[in-house]
Amino acid sequence: MKYPITKHLKDGLLENNPVFVQFLGMCSALAVSTSVINGLGMGLAMTAILICSNVFISLLRKLIPNEVRIACYIVVISTFVTAVDLLLKAYIPSLSASLGLFIPLIVVNCIILARAEAFASKNGVLDSLFDGLFMGLGYTFALISVSLIRELFGSGTIFGIPVFDPLGLQPLLFFQTPASAFITLGVVTALVKAITNRVRARKAPKIKI
């Protein structure tokens, strides 16, 4: 394995997180983060498609002509997106209805195309599998972080379970609005960046004068 699992883990969750660091897939991250269930469902769907497309493109990387590689990547990605979309409609129709067009739109999501072009097309199958897995988990982590805050303060629930009602508190409707998605994502991104910088500072060698 060219890249150790620990590097894939750090890249996907923190140092190269597709949402918090690369700012990719922002449309779906902002739109579906109204509830933790939506965020989790979208994240897992994205993870499954990332893994499958990365593995398949890695397997075919030496056979795909350079001139048509992007078109080939889109065909591969759209195949797996269609499969996931149909599975959700068949087995989890409520989640499929809630996510709406954002599942089919994964075809043009920058995260999947970027990992196909930047990683899967240049690396082996196993590395590509772990890259898809941890990038997908990083995307899921970002969605859950934002949706947890928005659902808790906007609806007073977590996973649909009332939290504010027993405490006699009222939810803040602002957290259900699109504007709150931008603000919440910005705050969480800043916190993740601050934590990452602090960890790097602690690991950096101290220079003695």
Backbone torsions as a table, in degrees:
resi	resn	phi	psi	omega
1	MET	NA	124.5	-177.7
2	LYS	-70.6	-39.2	-179.6
3	TYR	-112.5	122.9	179.1
4	PRO	-67.1	156.7	-178.2
5	ILE	-59.6	-36.5	-179.4
6	THR	-61.5	-36.6	178.4
7	LYS	-68.7	-42.6	176.3
8	HIS	-58.7	-41.7	-178.6
9	LEU	-64.2	-47.6	-179.9
10	LYS	-63.8	-42.7	-179.8
11	ASP	-63.2	-47.1	-175.1
12	GLY	-68.1	-42.4	-174.0
13	LEU	-85.7	-37.1	-172.8
14	LEU	-129.1	-67.8	-166.9
15	GLU	-65.5	-28.9	179.9
16	ASN	-133.6	33.5	-177.8
17	ASN	-54.6	131.0	-174.9
18	PRO	-62.3	-26.8	-179.3
19	VAL	-97.4	-53.0	-173.8
20	PHE	-72.7	-26.7	-176.3
21	VAL	-112.3	-49.9	-176.9
22	GLN	-85.3	-17.4	-179.2
23	PHE	56.1	45.1	176.1
24	LEU	-105.8	156.4	179.2
25	GLY	63.9	30.5	-173.7
26	MET	-68.7	-33.8	-176.5
27	CYS	-59.7	-52.8	179.8
28	SER	-68.4	-35.9	-179.8
29	ALA	-62.0	-36.4	179.9
30	LEU	-80.3	-37.4	-171.7
31	ALA	-76.7	-38.0	-172.8
32	VAL	-97.4	3.5	-174.2
33	SER	-85.9	26.4	178.6
34	THR	-79.0	-19.1	178.0
35	SER	-147.0	153.6	-178.2
36	VAL	-65.3	-37.0	179.8
37	ILE	-61.9	-43.6	177.6
38	ASN	-63.3	-44.7	-180.0
39	GLY	-62.8	-42.7	179.5
40	LEU	-66.2	-44.1	180.0
41	GLY	-63.3	-44.5	179.1
42	MET	-65.0	-41.7	-179.3
43	GLY	-64.1	-43.4	-179.9
44	LEU	-68.8	-36.9	176.5
45	ALA	-63.3	-43.8	178.3
46	MET	-63.4	-40.5	-180.0
47	THR	-62.5	-45.4	179.7
48	ALA	-60.8	-43.2	-179.3
49	ILE	-69.4	-38.6	177.6
50	LEU	-60.9	-45.8	-179.4
51	ILE	-62.2	-50.1	-176.6
52	CYS	-64.5	-45.1	-178.7
53	SER	-68.4	-40.0	178.2
54	ASN	-61.2	-46.7	-178.9
55	VAL	-63.1	-45.9	-176.5
56	PHE	-66.2	-42.4	179.6
57	ILE	-68.4	-36.3	176.3
58	SER	-63.6	-40.2	178.3
59	LEU	-63.2	-35.1	-174.7
60	LEU	-100.3	5.2	-170.8
61	ARG	-58.6	-31.1	-178.8
62	LYS	-86.7	-9.4	-178.9
63	LEU	-101.5	-20.4	-177.2
64	ILE	-81.0	122.3	177.1
65	PRO	-62.0	140.7	-177.0
66	ASN	-60.9	-33.1	-175.6
67	GLU	-68.4	-25.9	-176.5
68	VAL	-120.7	21.9	-174.1
69	ARG	-63.6	-40.2	-178.3
70	ILE	-64.0	-44.0	178.6
71	ALA	-61.9	-40.7	178.6
72	CYS	-65.4	-40.3	178.6
73	TYR	-61.0	-42.7	-178.5
74	ILE	-65.4	-38.3	177.6
75	VAL	-62.8	-44.8	178.9
76	VAL	-62.6	-47.9	-178.0
77	ILE	-62.9	-44.5	-178.5
78	SER	-63.2	-31.3	177.9
79	THR	-63.3	-47.3	-179.2
80	PHE	-72.1	-33.5	176.2
81	VAL	-63.3	-43.6	178.6
82	THR	-61.2	-42.1	179.7
83	ALA	-63.0	-45.7	179.5
84	VAL	-65.2	-40.9	179.6
85	ASP	-61.0	-44.5	-179.9
86	LEU	-67.7	-37.9	178.1
87	LEU	-64.2	-41.6	178.2
88	LEU	-64.6	-42.3	179.3
89	LYS	-64.3	-33.6	-177.5
90	ALA	-79.5	-40.4	-170.9
91	TYR	-110.8	-25.5	177.7
92	ILE	-133.0	66.9	-174.9
93	PRO	-61.8	-32.2	-179.7
94	SER	-65.4	-42.1	177.9
95	LEU	-68.4	-39.7	178.0
96	SER	-60.2	-43.2	179.0
97	ALA	-66.8	-36.2	-178.8
98	SER	-69.0	-40.4	-179.4
99	LEU	-78.6	-26.1	173.7
100	GLY	59.6	-130.0	-174.9
101	LEU	-74.2	-9.4	-174.3
102	PHE	-71.8	-20.1	173.0
103	ILE	-72.0	-53.1	176.3
104	PRO	-59.3	-31.0	-178.6
105	LEU	-72.7	-6.7	175.1
106	ILE	-60.2	-23.9	178.7
107	VAL	-53.9	-39.5	-178.0
108	VAL	-104.2	14.8	178.3
109	ASN	-68.7	130.4	-175.0
110	CYS	-64.1	-27.1	-177.4
111	ILE	-62.3	-49.5	-175.3
112	ILE	-67.9	-44.1	179.5
113	LEU	-66.0	-37.0	179.3
114	ALA	-66.1	-41.4	179.5
115	ARG	-69.9	-33.5	177.3
116	ALA	-64.9	-44.9	-177.2
117	GLU	-75.5	-43.6	-173.0
118	ALA	-84.6	-26.0	-173.4
119	PHE	-125.5	-60.4	-172.4
120	ALA	-60.2	-34.0	-178.1
121	SER	-75.3	-7.6	-176.4
122	LYS	-121.9	-3.6	-173.8
123	ASN	-131.4	168.5	-178.2
124	GLY	-71.3	174.1	-174.5
125	VAL	-65.4	-46.4	-176.2
126	LEU	-64.9	-44.6	176.7
127	ASP	-62.3	-40.8	179.9
128	SER	-65.3	-36.5	177.5
129	LEU	-62.1	-48.5	-179.0
130	PHE	-68.7	-33.4	176.0
131	ASP	-62.6	-46.3	177.8
132	GLY	-63.2	-40.6	-179.8
133	LEU	-62.2	-51.6	-173.6
134	PHE	-79.2	-28.7	172.2
135	MET	-67.4	-38.5	176.4
136	GLY	-65.2	-41.5	177.7
137	LEU	-66.8	-34.4	175.9
138	GLY	-64.6	-40.3	176.2
139	TYR	-65.0	-42.0	178.2
140	THR	-63.5	-42.2	177.4
141	PHE	-58.9	-42.3	179.4
142	ALA	-64.9	-45.2	-179.8
143	LEU	-63.4	-43.5	-178.9
144	ILE	-66.9	-38.7	179.6
145	SER	-59.9	-45.2	-179.2
146	VAL	-73.6	-44.7	-176.2
147	SER	-68.9	-30.5	177.5
148	LEU	-61.8	-44.2	179.2
149	ILE	-67.8	-44.8	-176.7
150	ARG	-67.5	-40.6	179.7
151	GLU	-69.8	-42.0	-177.7
152	LEU	-62.1	-51.0	-176.1
153	PHE	-84.8	-24.5	-178.5
154	GLY	-87.6	-32.1	-178.3
155	SER	-120.5	-11.9	-178.6
156	GLY	72.9	23.8	-178.5
157	THR	-133.9	164.6	170.4
158	ILE	-136.4	121.8	-172.5
159	PHE	55.5	32.2	179.5
160	GLY	80.0	-1.4	-179.8
161	ILE	-90.3	123.9	-177.9
162	PRO	-60.2	131.8	177.6
163	VAL	-116.3	-38.7	-177.2
164	PHE	-77.8	-33.3	-175.9
165	ASP	-56.4	-48.1	179.2
166	PRO	-63.5	-23.2	-179.2
167	LEU	-92.6	-4.9	-179.8
168	GLY	72.9	25.2	-178.5
169	LEU	-101.9	155.2	178.8
170	GLN	-108.2	135.5	178.0
171	PRO	-68.0	156.6	177.5
172	LEU	-96.0	110.7	-174.4
173	LEU	-62.3	-20.0	179.6
174	PHE	-58.2	-34.3	-177.0
175	PHE	-72.5	-4.9	174.4
176	GLN	-94.4	-5.2	-176.7
177	THR	-89.8	157.5	177.7
178	PRO	-58.9	-34.5	-178.9
179	ALA	-60.6	-35.9	-179.2
180	SER	-66.2	-28.5	178.8
181	ALA	-63.7	-43.4	178.7
182	PHE	-64.8	-45.4	-177.4
183	ILE	-66.5	-45.9	-179.8
184	THR	-62.5	-44.0	178.8
185	LEU	-62.4	-39.8	178.4
186	GLY	-63.8	-42.4	-179.8
187	VAL	-66.2	-46.4	-179.5
188	VAL	-64.4	-39.5	177.7
189	THR	-61.1	-42.2	178.5
190	ALA	-63.8	-40.0	178.6
191	LEU	-64.8	-44.4	178.8
192	VAL	-62.4	-42.0	178.8
193	LYS	-63.7	-41.2	179.5
194	ALA	-64.3	-42.0	178.7
195	ILE	-65.0	-43.4	179.4
196	THR	-61.9	-43.9	179.6
197	ASN	-64.4	-37.9	179.3
198	ARG	-66.9	-41.0	178.3
199	VAL	-64.0	-42.0	178.7
200	ARG	-64.1	-38.9	-179.6
201	ALA	-65.1	-37.0	179.5
202	ARG	-69.8	-35.1	-178.5
203	LYS	-81.5	-19.4	-178.4
204	ALA	-66.5	137.4	179.0
205	PRO	-64.4	136.7	179.3
206	LYS	-85.3	131.4	-179.1
207	ILE	-90.6	121.6	178.2
208	LYS	-91.2	132.4	179.9
209	ILE	-95.3	NA	NA
